[in-house]
Amino acid sequence: MAVDVASLPARIRHRFPVFEQRVYINSCSQGALSDSVRAAYAQYLDDWDEHGAPWEYWVGRLEAVRAAVASLVNANEDEIAVTTSVSAGVSALASGLRFDQGRDTVIVSDFEFPTIGQIWHAQERRGIRVVHVPAEADGTIPLERFAAAIDERTALVATTHVCFRNGGRLDVEGIARIAHERGALVLVDAYQTVGSLPIDVRALGCDFLAAGVLKYLLGSAGLGFLYCRCELVETIEPTATGWFADRDIFQMDIHDYSPAPTARRFEAGTPPVPSTYAAIAGIELMREIGIAETEAHVRELNALLRDGVDELGARVVTPREPERSGALVCIASTDVNMLVAALADEGIVTSCRDDNLRVSPHCYNTAEDVQMLLDALAANRQLLA
Ligand SMILES: Cc1ncc(COP(=O)(O)O)c(C=O)c1O
């Protein structure tokens, strides 16, 4: 897709007031606040004032999130659990997975977010074995490393789509193919990609996919989701559960556990009502802006960024090949906390992990934002490795 880097932000940037004060280039942490998400929160308060406790309507909002997420990732509504975080959805999944027929092992890539590693290691208390797939020195994890790790003892492979630490993108389709050939299931953590590029669970070939709306979906904190492939839903009985996971929520039966026949069985207690308003507004806004257009736009910006960092003689640690990276670009630093603070002094909001500066442009960022960042990096060249 040929793109003009000015046209997308020219159309939408005015809807994100943070840009009146800052160069915000940190969507890998949190998306910028839009006028529509602000209005959605105001609407929640108005509804609460006006109606008291409109629970029927609020449960309807939850279903609207389910529908929006399903269409976003090309799933059926019955395959989506709306959760309060990735952690909540994946914990429910872990609690219900059966590790039988000699399959006692979970394979975890070394690119995982802490919550994923920790949840699977918590299962060691249940006798599960966890095996890590290590990264190469160049910051990639080649498919062969997964192929070497996955075997007849593997119950599940947990893989991130894009790594939150270094921006490296994994070959999820390839991993899923190998895992399925060997009888294992695949969980994808798509938090660093959803909203920044089109996600299609069928094309990825995964069995489960978890993410949330805080980052590139612009929807703020408190709401995540878990996709579970329809054929698997009723084979998994979560023991981390709650009344919103029940077959009939309003039966209020305390003598029985009957999980919903759909992916709602991975939910738990009272839904995050305010976050449902924000999630709907954020997802709608991203769809209106265009996720494929955003991906192409961000690729152009990141090409400018990489060229500028090269000119400074500094080092981008995120792999260069388009299929090995996403929106997040990480730059090696000698003192990354000082670098983030120096950029903040210039009004530029970024973040860091390990020794890497994280720069994560989105639909609203411009070539001027990138140039301002590069100028600030040049002024702080001694902080770049
Ligand atoms: C890849 C990835 N997974 C998960 C999370 C967060 O998970 P949770 O919703 O459980 O806080 C983040 C960021 O916060 C992330 O970058």
The ligand as an SDF file (V2000), in Angstrom:
LIG
                    3D

 16 16  0  0  0  0  0  0  0  0999 V2000
    2.5170   -8.2530   25.0990 C   0  0  0  0  0  0  0  0  0  0  0  0
    1.7320   -7.8410   26.3050 C   0  0  0  0  0  0  0  0  0  0  0  0
    0.9360   -8.7420   26.9170 N   0  0  0  0  0  0  0  0  0  0  0  0
    0.2010   -8.4270   27.9960 C   0  0  0  0  0  0  0  0  0  0  0  0
    0.2290   -7.1360   28.5140 C   0  0  0  0  0  0  0  0  0  0  0  0
   -0.6050   -6.7870   29.6870 C   0  0  0  0  0  0  0  0  0  0  0  0
   -1.3960   -7.8120   30.1730 O   0  0  0  0  0  0  0  0  0  0  0  0
   -2.5620   -7.5430   31.2330 P   0  0  0  0  0  0  0  0  0  0  0  0
   -3.7760   -7.1320   30.4520 O   0  0  0  0  0  0  0  0  0  0  0  0
   -2.7310   -8.8160   31.9350 O   0  0  0  0  0  0  0  0  0  0  0  0
   -2.0920   -6.4510   32.1410 O   0  0  0  0  0  0  0  0  0  0  0  0
    1.0400   -6.1600   27.8830 C   0  0  0  0  0  0  0  0  0  0  0  0
    1.1410   -4.7610   28.3190 C   0  0  0  0  0  0  0  0  0  0  0  0
    0.7260   -4.2490   29.2920 O   0  0  0  0  0  0  0  0  0  0  0  0
    1.8050   -6.5320   26.7680 C   0  0  0  0  0  0  0  0  0  0  0  0
    2.5870   -5.6500   26.1450 O   0  0  0  0  0  0  0  0  0  0  0  0
  1  2  1  0
  2  3  1  0
  2 15  2  0
  3  4  2  0
  4  5  1  0
  5  6  1  0
  5 12  2  0
  6  7  1  0
  7  8  1  0
  8  9  2  0
  8 10  1  0
  8 11  1  0
 12 13  1  0
 12 15  1  0
 13 14  2  0
 15 16  1  0
M  END
$$$$
